[in-house]
Amino acid sequence: MAIEFTVNGRAQSLDVSPDMPLLWAIRDHLKLTGTKFGCGIAYCGACTVHLNGNAVRSCQIPMSSVQGMHVTTIEGLQGPEAAAVRDAWVSNQVPQCGYCQSGQIMSASALLKQTPRPSDSEIEAFMSGNICRCGTYPRIRAAIHDASQALDKGV
């Protein structure tokens, strides 16, 4: 039985196992490879996508639970928060190796949509599910603050 859902604004119908993790449907069937595999146990955050607007770890979401839902991957991330985060990521030179960055950006965008002016402790709590093996956490935090300020200014 096909599972029907929307990815980045496009209706999709995939005939896959209902137990297949959303991550593999996105990467292997839809060829959207910006969402990364990191740990497979929802610990590192490299596979973060938005499911109906909420940041989730796609490695642990079975396809059976996305029927009729809206998925946004890094390739389809849009809106003022996304633009502000991307600009701040560049100006703060956040990426080092870059592997975790799509998950970091997906989480940061969701955070700013939910909490437009997050404190350091709110950033730390929300972003704690995203691991950066290179340790760019100070730059990530600075970029989120810069993106928040840019959103305040309407930039």
Number of C-alpha atoms within 10 A of each C-alpha: 9 13 17 18 19 18 20 16 11 12 12 14 14 15 11 15 14 17 12 15 20 23 25 21 20 20 15 11 12 12 11 18 15 19 28 23 22 17 12 16 12 19 16 21 32 30 31 31 32 23 19 14 15 19 22 22 28 29 26 17 17 18 22 17 14 18 15 15 14 19 25 22 23 22 13 14 18 13 10 17 24 21 17 22 26 19 16 23 23 11 12 17 13 21 18 13 11 12 18 25 25 21 31 28 25 27 27 26 30 21 22 22 17 12 14 18 18 17 13 13 9 13 20 15 10 17 20 13 19 24 19 21 13 12 12 15 16 11 17 26 21 16 24 30 21 19 28 24 16 18 18 11 8 9 10
